[in-house]
Amino acid sequence: MAGESPLSMMQQPGQRLRRLPAASGRRRRRRLWPAVALAAVGIVVLAVGWTWLWYYAAQVADRTLAGWVEREAAAGRVYSCATQTIGGFPFRIEARCDAGAALNSNQPPYAFKAKSITVVSAVYHPTLLIGDVTGPLTVAEKGQPPSFLADWSRARVSVRGLPPYPDSIAVTLEHPRLDDTGGNGAAKTTLFQADHADLEGRVIGGSARAAPVIEAILHLTAASAPTLHALTAEPTQVELDAVLRGFKDLAPKPWAERFREMEAADGGIEIKFLRIGQADAVLVGKGKLSLNPQGRLNGMINVAVVGLEHIVPQLGIDRLVGRGVNRLTGAAGTSAQGPNALDRVAPGLSGALRDSVNASVVENLKKMGKPTEIDGKPATILPLRFADGSVYLGILLIGEVPPLF
């Protein structure tokens, strides 16, 4: 029949498909229109609602950021922003700023200047602020050339909570470096550098408003401070997990005042875990420290030490030997003059004496301690004791910690 396809013509008359009237197709399309219209209305409502949510979250984030700035100003740290822009729609709130700060609580006051800072907050969590700081950062006395220059490949700061009481603060630095410029604005002496550094503090007990218990976690990778001590000049890995108790609250105040609160409340610092590692030495320990009324540390950390042979010679034993030789030879001046006098009598005698003393100290420390293992290497367990700010490894005085208030 005309108008039929070959396939239709091959079928039996009862099996041939009947064509639907054109009107039934039009009815189907009419039934689809309400669904399409409802979907379009839903999308519009969702877009309007999300836009309102973004602007509301942006206001909350802006108030939160302003609150932290006010909190810092109350503590003598005044932040300024030369230019500021707000963006990030639709999924986040983003503020960019050419940042500067003044540390007025210090005498003399210092001024800080960074290239820029970008603060980001998620729409669903506007009280969590994450700031990326672009270096370099200069530090200078007001009206003077920069005294210090800090730089990094990445710097991120995050603050969680409502001002002025933070629930947590975290700082992460990639390849940080701090240089002393000598007052001429150019890098001169490296004070600190590392491959990675991060510090996190968070409230794990009480609340930020009353009797907070704070856990502080520090990680350093390949860190060195050449001018601080001979032991800190080598690349060092640090892991520290400590708990601080005794603070009244986390309102803005100087750290000296916080430590006075800690002493008055019989609080202290619990070292839950400490590991310091270098190429030839490892120290692992835990213990508790407290403060006396003069602000000095007391307490003890039990440590297991690998590489006493490497550590002891860098603790300044040779200077003690030099002072002793000065007394024996009647030399005056620096501790090096006595050993030099010995070398004039017999070349190499002062070095042999130092080696002998260092070996004797190492041997005595090993006898005092208990043998153990760290990472499959022989180690010695010793008390790292703090007494009125003086620090002893066993019976060996290795340093002093200044008063904390």
KEKE-3310 file (N, C-alpha, C; in steps of 0.2 Angstrom, whole numbers, plus 5000, padded with zeros to 4 digits):
npx = (5004:5002:5012:5017:5030:5043:5046:5034:5025:5029:5024:5011:4993:4987:4997:5003:5009:5000:4998:5000:4989:4992:4988:4990:5004:5005:4998:5007:5018:5012:5010:5023:5027:5024:5033:5045:5044:5043:5056:5064:5059:5064:5078:5080:5076:5085:5097:5095:5093:5106:5114:5110:5114:5128:5131:5127:5135:5147:5146:5146:5159:5167:5164:5170:5183:5186:5184:5195:5205:5203:5204:5218:5223:5220:5229:5240:5245:5244:5235:5235:5228:5231:5225:5210:5200:5185:5179:5176:5164:5155:5157:5165:5172:5182:5196:5207:5222:5234:5246:5250:5258:5259:5269:5265:5266:5279:5295:5308:5294:5289:5288:5279:5279:5271:5270:5257:5241:5230:5214:5203:5187:5175:5159:5150:5156:5159:5166:5179:5194:5206:5222:5233:5249:5259:5276:5291:5293:5296:5304:5305:5311:5301:5302:5315:5327:5324:5327:5326:5323:5311:5306:5298:5292:5278:5266:5254:5240:5228:5213:5201:5185:5176:5179:5183:5190:5199:5196:5205:5222:5232:5248:5257:5272:5282:5298:5304:5313:5323:5332:5345:5347:5356:5352:5353:5343:5345:5348:5359:5364:5360:5347:5338:5331:5322:5315:5302:5289:5277:5265:5252:5239:5227:5211:5208:5201:5191:5186:5188:5185:5186:5197:5205:5212:5226:5232:5248:5256:5271:5280:5296:5306:5321:5327:5337:5347:5359:5366:5362:5366:5379:5374:5361:5365:5366:5356:5340:5327:5311:5299:5285:5274:5264:5255:5247:5242:5233:5230:5219:5210:5208:5208:5215:5231:5247:5260:5268:5260:5250:5259:5261:5248:5248:5257:5252:5240:5245:5248:5255:5267:5265:5275:5270:5276:5292:5303:5319:5329:5345:5358:5368:5363:5350:5336:5323:5309:5299:5289:5286:5284:5285:5282:5291:5289:5297:5296:5304:5308:5305:5307:5306:5312:5312:5323:5328:5344:5353:5369:5378:5391:5392:5385:5390:5403:5399:5393:5400:5410:5424:5426:5425:5436:5446:5445:5448:5462:5467:5467:5476:5488:5489:5485:5476:5461:5452:5444:5452:5465:5472:5473:5480:5492:5496:5498:5509:5519:5518:5513:5496:5492:5482:5471:5471:5468:5455:5448:5450:5443:5430:5427:5428:5417:5406:5407:5404:5391:5384:5386:5378:5366:5352:5353:5346:5336:5334:5326:5333:5346:5359:5355:5354:5346:5342:5340:5333:5335:5326:5330:5326:5327:5340:5347:5350:5358:5358:5371:5377:5378:5370:5364:5354:5338:5329:5319:5301:5292)
npy = (4994:5011:5023:5015:5007:4995:4986:4986:4981:4968:4962:4953:4958:4959:4962:4973:4989:5002:5019:5033:5045:5062:5071:5065:5066:5079:5081:5074:5083:5094:5090:5089:5102:5108:5102:5106:5120:5120:5115:5125:5136:5132:5132:5145:5150:5143:5149:5162:5160:5155:5166:5175:5168:5168:5182:5184:5175:5181:5194:5189:5183:5194:5202:5193:5193:5207:5207:5199:5207:5218:5212:5209:5222:5226:5219:5226:5224:5231:5230:5235:5239:5244:5243:5235:5221:5212:5196:5180:5174:5160:5151:5154:5166:5179:5189:5202:5210:5223:5221:5227:5229:5235:5233:5238:5235:5231:5237:5245:5250:5240:5238:5229:5223:5215:5208:5205:5199:5186:5182:5169:5161:5148:5147:5139:5139:5152:5156:5151:5156:5157:5162:5167:5172:5182:5184:5195:5197:5211:5218:5231:5244:5258:5270:5267:5258:5241:5228:5215:5202:5191:5177:5165:5150:5147:5153:5150:5154:5149:5152:5147:5150:5162:5179:5187:5175:5162:5145:5137:5139:5139:5138:5137:5135:5134:5131:5142:5157:5167:5182:5192:5209:5218:5231:5237:5234:5224:5206:5198:5190:5173:5169:5159:5144:5133:5118:5115:5120:5119:5124:5121:5126:5121:5121:5109:5106:5112:5129:5142:5153:5151:5144:5136:5122:5119:5111:5110:5108:5105:5105:5103:5103:5099:5110:5124:5135:5144:5154:5153:5141:5129:5116:5118:5122:5113:5104:5100:5089:5091:5086:5089:5088:5095:5100:5113:5120:5130:5143:5157:5162:5165:5178:5193:5196:5199:5187:5185:5188:5178:5167:5170:5168:5154:5150:5154:5146:5134:5127:5120:5113:5100:5088:5078:5071:5071:5073:5075:5076:5073:5071:5063:5061:5058:5062:5058:5060:5063:5072:5083:5100:5115:5131:5142:5155:5165:5165:5155:5139:5123:5106:5090:5080:5065:5058:5048:5046:5045:5045:5052:5054:5063:5074:5079:5085:5097:5105:5114:5110:5111:5124:5125:5117:5125:5136:5130:5127:5139:5144:5135:5138:5151:5160:5174:5181:5175:5159:5152:5155:5148:5134:5137:5140:5128:5121:5127:5122:5108:5104:5101:5096:5102:5099:5085:5085:5090:5080:5070:5074:5075:5062:5056:5063:5058:5044:5044:5049:5039:5029:5033:5033:5023:5009:5008:5007:5016:5017:5006:5008:5010:5018:5030:5032:5047:5059:5075:5089:5103:5116:5129:5137:5133:5121:5103:5089:5074:5076:5086:5103:5111:5123:5138:5144:5158:5169:5167:5176)
npz = (5000:4997:5005:5015:5024:5018:5028:5036:5026:5025:5037:5045:5043:5056:5063:5060:5064:5071:5068:5079:5082:5078:5087:5100:5102:5104:5116:5125:5124:5130:5143:5147:5149:5162:5171:5165:5167:5181:5185:5180:5187:5200:5198:5197:5210:5218:5213:5217:5231:5234:5231:5240:5252:5250:5251:5264:5271:5267:5274:5287:5287:5285:5296:5306:5302:5304:5318:5322:5319:5327:5339:5339:5339:5352:5358:5355:5342:5328:5313:5296:5280:5264:5251:5247:5241:5238:5234:5225:5223:5217:5227:5238:5250:5247:5251:5247:5251:5253:5264:5281:5297:5314:5328:5342:5355:5358:5364:5356:5346:5332:5314:5302:5286:5272:5256:5251:5256:5256:5261:5264:5265:5267:5260:5267:5280:5287:5298:5299:5294:5282:5278:5265:5264:5255:5252:5251:5269:5278:5293:5304:5314:5318:5306:5302:5292:5286:5298:5299:5287:5280:5271:5260:5251:5252:5263:5275:5286:5297:5306:5317:5324:5334:5336:5352:5354:5350:5343:5337:5330:5316:5308:5293:5284:5270:5265:5274:5278:5288:5289:5295:5292:5296:5297:5285:5275:5266:5264:5276:5287:5290:5301:5303:5295:5285:5277:5279:5290:5303:5314:5326:5336:5348:5356:5368:5380:5393:5388:5376:5382:5396:5407:5397:5390:5381:5366:5358:5343:5335:5320:5312:5298:5291:5298:5303:5314:5313:5320:5333:5341:5342:5340:5334:5322:5312:5300:5306:5312:5319:5330:5340:5353:5364:5379:5387:5402:5413:5410:5411:5401:5383:5379:5372:5377:5384:5382:5394:5404:5403:5406:5420:5424:5423:5432:5444:5444:5447:5435:5420:5408:5398:5391:5379:5368:5361:5348:5342:5328:5320:5308:5314:5327:5338:5348:5359:5369:5384:5396:5411:5414:5425:5432:5442:5455:5450:5437:5431:5423:5430:5432:5423:5409:5403:5392:5378:5370:5355:5349:5358:5358:5347:5351:5364:5362:5356:5365:5372:5380:5377:5380:5394:5397:5392:5401:5413:5410:5408:5421:5427:5419:5422:5412:5405:5399:5385:5384:5375:5375:5385:5380:5369:5374:5379:5367:5362:5370:5367:5352:5347:5360:5367:5359:5361:5374:5375:5368:5376:5388:5382:5379:5391:5398:5389:5392:5406:5406:5399:5408:5419:5413:5406:5396:5379:5364:5349:5334:5330:5334:5346:5362:5375:5390:5399:5411:5407:5414:5422:5432:5441:5429:5424:5413:5413:5407:5412:5424:5418:5415:5402:5397:5399:5402:5399:5411:5409:5413)
capx = (5000:5006:5014:5019:5037:5044:5045:5027:5021:5030:5020:5004:4989:4985:5003:5006:5009:4996:5001:4997:4986:4996:4986:4993:5010:5004:4996:5013:5022:5009:5011:5030:5029:5024:5039:5051:5043:5045:5063:5067:5058:5068:5084:5080:5075:5091:5102:5093:5095:5113:5117:5108:5118:5134:5132:5126:5141:5152:5145:5149:5167:5170:5164:5174:5190:5186:5184:5201:5209:5202:5207:5225:5224:5219:5236:5246:5247:5239:5235:5233:5227:5232:5220:5206:5195:5181:5177:5176:5158:5149:5158:5169:5173:5189:5198:5214:5225:5241:5245:5255:5256:5264:5269:5266:5267:5286:5299:5305:5289:5292:5283:5279:5276:5271:5268:5250:5238:5223:5210:5198:5182:5170:5152:5147:5160:5162:5170:5185:5197:5212:5225:5239:5253:5265:5282:5294:5290:5301:5303:5309:5309:5298:5306:5321:5327:5322:5332:5325:5319:5308:5303:5295:5288:5271:5264:5247:5238:5221:5210:5194:5181:5173:5184:5191:5192:5200:5196:5212:5226:5238:5253:5261:5277:5286:5304:5304:5320:5324:5339:5347:5349:5361:5349:5353:5338:5347:5349:5366:5365:5354:5346:5334:5329:5319:5311:5295:5288:5270:5263:5245:5237:5219:5208:5206:5198:5188:5184:5193:5183:5187:5201:5207:5218:5228:5237:5252:5260:5276:5284:5301:5309:5328:5328:5343:5348:5367:5369:5359:5370:5382:5369:5356:5367:5365:5349:5337:5320:5308:5292:5284:5267:5264:5249:5248:5236:5233:5228:5212:5206:5212:5208:5221:5235:5254:5262:5271:5254:5248:5263:5259:5242:5249:5261:5247:5235:5248:5247:5261:5268:5266:5278:5268:5280:5297:5309:5324:5334:5350:5361:5372:5360:5342:5333:5316:5307:5292:5290:5282:5288:5281:5285:5291:5286:5301:5295:5309:5306:5307:5304:5311:5310:5316:5325:5333:5348:5357:5374:5381:5398:5392:5382:5394:5408:5396:5390:5405:5415:5431:5427:5426:5443:5450:5445:5452:5469:5469:5469:5482:5494:5490:5483:5471:5457:5447:5446:5456:5472:5476:5475:5485:5499:5498:5500:5516:5523:5517:5508:5491:5491:5475:5466:5471:5465:5448:5446:5450:5438:5424:5426:5426:5410:5402:5407:5401:5384:5382:5386:5373:5359:5350:5353:5339:5337:5330:5327:5337:5352:5360:5353:5355:5340:5345:5335:5334:5332:5326:5330:5327:5329:5346:5346:5355:5358:5362:5374:5380:5375:5370:5361:5349:5331:5327:5312:5295:5289)
capy = (5000:5017:5026:5010:5005:4988:4981:4985:4977:4961:4959:4951:4963:4960:4963:4980:4994:5008:5026:5037:5051:5068:5075:5062:5069:5086:5081:5073:5089:5099:5087:5090:5109:5110:5099:5110:5126:5120:5115:5132:5140:5129:5134:5152:5151:5141:5154:5168:5158:5154:5172:5178:5165:5170:5189:5184:5173:5187:5198:5185:5182:5201:5204:5189:5196:5213:5205:5197:5213:5222:5208:5210:5229:5226:5216:5230:5222:5235:5228:5240:5237:5249:5242:5228:5219:5206:5192:5173:5171:5159:5146:5156:5173:5180:5196:5203:5216:5224:5220:5229:5229:5238:5229:5244:5233:5231:5243:5250:5247:5237:5239:5223:5224:5210:5210:5204:5193:5184:5178:5165:5158:5144:5149:5135:5140:5158:5158:5148:5160:5155:5167:5165:5178:5183:5187:5194:5201:5215:5220:5237:5249:5263:5276:5264:5253:5234:5225:5208:5200:5184:5175:5158:5149:5147:5154:5150:5155:5148:5154:5145:5152:5169:5183:5187:5168:5157:5138:5134:5143:5135:5141:5132:5138:5130:5134:5148:5159:5173:5185:5198:5213:5223:5238:5241:5232:5218:5200:5198:5184:5169:5167:5153:5142:5126:5115:5115:5122:5121:5125:5121:5126:5120:5120:5102:5105:5119:5133:5148:5159:5149:5138:5132:5117:5120:5107:5113:5103:5108:5100:5106:5098:5102:5117:5126:5141:5144:5159:5151:5137:5124:5110:5120:5124:5107:5102:5096:5087:5092:5084:5091:5088:5098:5102:5119:5120:5135:5149:5159:5162:5166:5185:5196:5199:5197:5180:5185:5188:5171:5162:5172:5164:5147:5148:5155:5141:5127:5124:5118:5111:5092:5086:5072:5068:5076:5070:5079:5071:5075:5065:5059:5061:5058:5063:5056:5061:5066:5074:5089:5106:5120:5138:5145:5162:5170:5163:5150:5133:5118:5099:5085:5077:5059:5057:5043:5049:5042:5050:5057:5056:5069:5080:5082:5090:5104:5108:5119:5107:5114:5131:5123:5115:5131:5140:5127:5127:5146:5144:5131:5141:5158:5164:5178:5182:5170:5152:5149:5157:5142:5128:5139:5140:5121:5119:5130:5118:5102:5104:5096:5094:5105:5095:5078:5086:5091:5074:5065:5076:5074:5055:5055:5065:5053:5038:5045:5050:5032:5025:5036:5032:5016:5007:5007:5008:5021:5016:5000:5011:5010:5024:5030:5036:5051:5065:5082:5092:5110:5118:5137:5139:5129:5114:5098:5083:5071:5081:5091:5109:5112:5129:5142:5146:5165:5169:5168:5182)
capz = (5000:4996:5011:5020:5023:5016:5034:5038:5021:5026:5042:5044:5044:5063:5067:5058:5069:5070:5069:5084:5080:5079:5093:5106:5103:5106:5123:5128:5125:5135:5150:5149:5150:5169:5174:5163:5171:5188:5186:5179:5193:5205:5197:5198:5217:5220:5212:5221:5238:5235:5231:5247:5257:5249:5253:5271:5273:5266:5280:5293:5287:5286:5303:5309:5301:5308:5325:5324:5318:5333:5345:5339:5341:5359:5361:5353:5336:5324:5306:5291:5273:5260:5247:5249:5237:5240:5228:5227:5222:5221:5232:5243:5251:5246:5252:5245:5254:5254:5272:5285:5304:5319:5335:5347:5362:5359:5364:5352:5341:5326:5309:5298:5279:5268:5249:5251:5260:5253:5266:5261:5269:5263:5261:5273:5286:5287:5304:5297:5290:5279:5275:5262:5264:5250:5255:5257:5274:5281:5300:5305:5319:5315:5303:5301:5287:5289:5302:5297:5281:5280:5265:5260:5245:5254:5270:5276:5292:5298:5312:5318:5330:5334:5340:5352:5357:5344:5345:5334:5325:5313:5303:5289:5280:5265:5264:5277:5279:5291:5289:5299:5287:5298:5296:5278:5271:5262:5268:5278:5291:5291:5307:5303:5288:5285:5272:5281:5297:5304:5321:5327:5343:5348:5363:5369:5386:5395:5382:5375:5387:5403:5408:5391:5389:5374:5363:5353:5339:5330:5315:5308:5293:5289:5301:5306:5316:5313:5325:5340:5345:5337:5339:5330:5315:5307:5298:5311:5311:5326:5332:5347:5355:5371:5382:5391:5407:5418:5407:5412:5395:5377:5378:5370:5382:5383:5384:5400:5408:5402:5410:5427:5426:5423:5438:5449:5444:5447:5429:5418:5401:5398:5384:5377:5364:5358:5345:5338:5325:5315:5304:5319:5334:5339:5355:5360:5376:5387:5403:5413:5416:5428:5433:5449:5456:5447:5430:5428:5422:5434:5430:5420:5403:5402:5385:5376:5366:5351:5347:5363:5355:5343:5355:5369:5360:5353:5371:5374:5385:5376:5383:5401:5397:5391:5407:5418:5408:5410:5429:5428:5416:5423:5406:5406:5393:5382:5386:5370:5376:5389:5376:5364:5378:5379:5360:5361:5373:5363:5347:5347:5366:5369:5356:5364:5381:5374:5366:5382:5392:5379:5379:5398:5399:5386:5396:5412:5404:5398:5415:5423:5410:5405:5388:5376:5357:5345:5327:5330:5336:5354:5365:5382:5393:5403:5413:5405:5420:5422:5439:5441:5422:5421:5410:5414:5404:5418:5429:5414:5413:5395:5395:5403:5399:5402:5414:5405:5414)
cpx = (5004:5006:5016:5026:5037:5043:5038:5023:5023:5027:5013:4999:4988:4991:5006:5004:5004:4999:4997:4994:4991:4994:4989:5000:5010:5002:5002:5017:5019:5010:5018:5031:5029:5030:5045:5050:5045:5052:5066:5066:5063:5075:5085:5080:5082:5096:5101:5095:5102:5116:5116:5113:5125:5135:5131:5132:5147:5152:5148:5157:5170:5170:5169:5181:5191:5187:5191:5206:5209:5205:5215:5227:5224:5226:5242:5249:5242:5240:5232:5232:5226:5226:5216:5201:5192:5179:5176:5169:5158:5151:5162:5169:5180:5191:5205:5216:5232:5243:5251:5253:5261:5263:5271:5267:5275:5289:5306:5299:5292:5286:5284:5276:5277:5269:5261:5248:5231:5220:5204:5193:5177:5163:5149:5150:5163:5166:5177:5189:5204:5216:5232:5243:5259:5270:5286:5291:5296:5299:5308:5307:5306:5302:5313:5321:5326:5328:5332:5321:5317:5305:5301:5293:5281:5270:5256:5245:5230:5219:5203:5191:5179:5177:5180:5193:5193:5199:5203:5215:5231:5242:5257:5266:5281:5292:5305:5312:5319:5331:5339:5350:5355:5359:5350:5348:5339:5349:5357:5368:5359:5353:5342:5332:5327:5316:5304:5294:5280:5269:5255:5244:5229:5217:5205:5202:5196:5185:5189:5191:5185:5191:5203:5213:5220:5233:5241:5256:5264:5279:5289:5304:5316:5329:5335:5343:5355:5369:5366:5364:5373:5378:5364:5358:5366:5357:5345:5329:5317:5301:5290:5276:5266:5257:5250:5241:5238:5231:5221:5208:5211:5210:5214:5225:5242:5256:5265:5265:5251:5252:5262:5253:5243:5253:5256:5242:5238:5248:5254:5261:5269:5269:5275:5273:5285:5302:5313:5329:5339:5353:5365:5369:5353:5341:5326:5314:5300:5293:5285:5286:5283:5285:5285:5289:5291:5301:5300:5306:5309:5304:5309:5308:5314:5317:5329:5337:5353:5363:5377:5388:5398:5389:5386:5399:5405:5392:5394:5409:5422:5432:5428:5433:5447:5450:5449:5460:5471:5471:5475:5489:5494:5488:5477:5467:5453:5449:5450:5463:5476:5478:5480:5492:5501:5501:5507:5521:5523:5512:5503:5489:5484:5470:5465:5467:5458:5445:5445:5444:5431:5422:5424:5419:5405:5401:5403:5393:5381:5381:5380:5366:5358:5350:5347:5341:5332:5331:5332:5345:5353:5359:5354:5349:5343:5339:5338:5331:5332:5326:5332:5329:5336:5344:5351:5354:5362:5364:5377:5376:5375:5367:5357:5343:5330:5320:5307:5291:5293)
cpy = (5006:5020:5021:5008:4998:4984:4981:4981:4970:4958:4958:4957:4965:4963:4970:4985:5000:5014:5029:5043:5057:5071:5072:5065:5076:5086:5079:5079:5094:5096:5088:5097:5111:5108:5104:5117:5126:5119:5121:5137:5138:5132:5141:5153:5148:5146:5160:5166:5158:5161:5176:5175:5167:5177:5188:5181:5178:5192:5195:5185:5189:5203:5200:5192:5203:5212:5203:5203:5217:5218:5209:5217:5230:5224:5220:5228:5225:5233:5234:5237:5243:5249:5235:5227:5213:5202:5185:5170:5166:5154:5148:5163:5174:5188:5197:5209:5216:5226:5224:5229:5232:5234:5235:5241:5232:5237:5242:5247:5245:5238:5233:5225:5218:5212:5210:5199:5192:5180:5175:5162:5154:5147:5146:5135:5146:5160:5154:5152:5157:5160:5165:5172:5177:5187:5191:5199:5205:5217:5225:5241:5255:5269:5273:5259:5246:5231:5217:5207:5193:5183:5167:5157:5149:5148:5154:5150:5154:5149:5151:5147:5159:5173:5186:5180:5163:5150:5135:5139:5138:5139:5136:5136:5133:5134:5141:5150:5166:5176:5191:5203:5218:5230:5241:5238:5226:5212:5200:5192:5180:5167:5160:5151:5135:5124:5116:5116:5123:5120:5125:5121:5126:5119:5113:5101:5112:5122:5139:5153:5157:5143:5134:5128:5117:5114:5110:5108:5107:5103:5105:5101:5102:5109:5118:5133:5142:5148:5157:5147:5132:5118:5112:5122:5119:5106:5098:5095:5088:5090:5085:5091:5089:5100:5107:5119:5126:5142:5151:5159:5164:5173:5188:5199:5196:5190:5180:5185:5181:5166:5164:5168:5157:5145:5149:5150:5134:5123:5122:5116:5104:5091:5079:5068:5073:5071:5075:5075:5075:5069:5060:5058:5061:5058:5062:5057:5063:5067:5080:5094:5111:5126:5139:5152:5167:5169:5159:5143:5128:5111:5095:5081:5071:5058:5051:5046:5044:5047:5054:5059:5062:5075:5083:5087:5097:5107:5113:5116:5109:5120:5130:5121:5121:5136:5137:5127:5134:5147:5140:5135:5148:5163:5168:5179:5177:5163:5148:5150:5151:5137:5131:5139:5132:5119:5122:5125:5111:5103:5099:5093:5096:5101:5088:5079:5086:5084:5069:5067:5074:5066:5053:5057:5060:5047:5038:5045:5043:5028:5027:5034:5024:5015:5006:5007:5013:5019:5010:5002:5011:5017:5024:5034:5040:5056:5071:5086:5099:5112:5126:5140:5136:5123:5110:5092:5078:5076:5086:5097:5111:5119:5132:5144:5153:5164:5170:5173:5186)
cpz = (5000:5003:5017:5019:5021:5022:5036:5033:5022:5032:5041:5046:5051:5067:5065:5063:5067:5072:5074:5080:5082:5086:5100:5107:5106:5114:5127:5130:5130:5142:5152:5151:5158:5172:5172:5167:5178:5189:5185:5185:5199:5205:5199:5206:5220:5219:5216:5229:5239:5235:5237:5252:5256:5252:5261:5274:5272:5272:5286:5293:5288:5293:5308:5308:5304:5315:5327:5324:5325:5339:5345:5341:5348:5362:5359:5346:5331:5316:5301:5284:5268:5254:5248:5243:5239:5234:5230:5225:5216:5227:5238:5244:5251:5247:5251:5248:5254:5261:5275:5292:5308:5325:5340:5354:5364:5360:5362:5348:5335:5320:5304:5291:5275:5261:5248:5255:5257:5259:5263:5266:5265:5265:5267:5279:5286:5293:5304:5292:5288:5275:5271:5261:5259:5252:5249:5263:5278:5289:5301:5311:5315:5313:5302:5295:5290:5292:5301:5291:5281:5274:5265:5253:5246:5261:5271:5284:5293:5305:5312:5324:5329:5338:5346:5355:5352:5347:5342:5330:5322:5308:5300:5284:5276:5264:5267:5278:5283:5291:5293:5293:5289:5298:5290:5273:5267:5267:5269:5281:5291:5298:5308:5296:5289:5279:5273:5288:5298:5312:5322:5334:5343:5355:5363:5375:5388:5389:5382:5379:5394:5404:5402:5392:5382:5372:5358:5350:5334:5326:5312:5304:5291:5292:5304:5308:5318:5319:5332:5344:5340:5336:5334:5323:5310:5306:5303:5310:5318:5326:5339:5348:5362:5373:5387:5395:5411:5416:5409:5406:5389:5375:5376:5376:5381:5385:5391:5405:5408:5407:5418:5429:5427:5430:5444:5450:5445:5441:5427:5411:5401:5391:5383:5373:5361:5355:5341:5335:5320:5312:5309:5326:5333:5347:5355:5367:5378:5394:5405:5416:5420:5429:5440:5449:5452:5439:5427:5428:5427:5431:5426:5414:5402:5394:5384:5370:5362:5349:5352:5361:5351:5346:5360:5367:5357:5359:5374:5380:5384:5379:5391:5402:5397:5397:5412:5416:5409:5417:5430:5425:5418:5418:5408:5399:5391:5384:5381:5371:5380:5384:5371:5367:5378:5372:5359:5364:5369:5358:5347:5354:5369:5365:5359:5371:5380:5372:5372:5387:5389:5380:5386:5400:5396:5390:5402:5411:5403:5404:5419:5420:5410:5398:5385:5368:5354:5337:5326:5331:5343:5356:5372:5385:5399:5405:5410:5410:5420:5430:5439:5434:5420:5419:5411:5410:5409:5423:5425:5412:5406:5393:5400:5399:5403:5406:5408:5407:5420)
residu = (MET:ALA:GLY:GLU:SER:PRO:LEU:SER:MET:MET:GLN:GLN:PRO:GLY:GLN:ARG:LEU:ARG:ARG:LEU:PRO:ALA:ALA:SER:GLY:ARG:ARG:ARG:ARG:ARG:ARG:LEU:TRP:PRO:ALA:VAL:ALA:LEU:ALA:ALA:VAL:GLY:ILE:VAL:VAL:LEU:ALA:VAL:GLY:TRP:THR:TRP:LEU:TRP:TYR:TYR:ALA:ALA:GLN:VAL:ALA:ASP:ARG:THR:LEU:ALA:GLY:TRP:VAL:GLU:ARG:GLU:ALA:ALA:ALA:GLY:ARG:VAL:TYR:SER:CYS:ALA:THR:GLN:THR:ILE:GLY:GLY:PHE:PRO:PHE:ARG:ILE:GLU:ALA:ARG:CYS:ASP:ALA:GLY:ALA:ALA:LEU:ASN:SER:ASN:GLN:PRO:PRO:TYR:ALA:PHE:LYS:ALA:LYS:SER:ILE:THR:VAL:VAL:SER:ALA:VAL:TYR:HIS:PRO:THR:LEU:LEU:ILE:GLY:ASP:VAL:THR:GLY:PRO:LEU:THR:VAL:ALA:GLU:LYS:GLY:GLN:PRO:PRO:SER:PHE:LEU:ALA:ASP:TRP:SER:ARG:ALA:ARG:VAL:SER:VAL:ARG:GLY:LEU:PRO:PRO:TYR:PRO:ASP:SER:ILE:ALA:VAL:THR:LEU:GLU:HIS:PRO:ARG:LEU:ASP:ASP:THR:GLY:GLY:ASN:GLY:ALA:ALA:LYS:THR:THR:LEU:PHE:GLN:ALA:ASP:HIS:ALA:ASP:LEU:GLU:GLY:ARG:VAL:ILE:GLY:GLY:SER:ALA:ARG:ALA:ALA:PRO:VAL:ILE:GLU:ALA:ILE:LEU:HIS:LEU:THR:ALA:ALA:SER:ALA:PRO:THR:LEU:HIS:ALA:LEU:THR:ALA:GLU:PRO:THR:GLN:VAL:GLU:LEU:ASP:ALA:VAL:LEU:ARG:GLY:PHE:LYS:ASP:LEU:ALA:PRO:LYS:PRO:TRP:ALA:GLU:ARG:PHE:ARG:GLU:MET:GLU:ALA:ALA:ASP:GLY:GLY:ILE:GLU:ILE:LYS:PHE:LEU:ARG:ILE:GLY:GLN:ALA:ASP:ALA:VAL:LEU:VAL:GLY:LYS:GLY:LYS:LEU:SER:LEU:ASN:PRO:GLN:GLY:ARG:LEU:ASN:GLY:MET:ILE:ASN:VAL:ALA:VAL:VAL:GLY:LEU:GLU:HIS:ILE:VAL:PRO:GLN:LEU:GLY:ILE:ASP:ARG:LEU:VAL:GLY:ARG:GLY:VAL:ASN:ARG:LEU:THR:GLY:ALA:ALA:GLY:THR:SER:ALA:GLN:GLY:PRO:ASN:ALA:LEU:ASP:ARG:VAL:ALA:PRO:GLY:LEU:SER:GLY:ALA:LEU:ARG:ASP:SER:VAL:ASN:ALA:SER:VAL:VAL:GLU:ASN:LEU:LYS:LYS:MET:GLY:LYS:PRO:THR:GLU:ILE:ASP:GLY:LYS:PRO:ALA:THR:ILE:LEU:PRO:LEU:ARG:PHE:ALA:ASP:GLY:SER:VAL:TYR:LEU:GLY:ILE:LEU:LEU:ILE:GLY:GLU:VAL:PRO:PRO:LEU:PHE)
# end
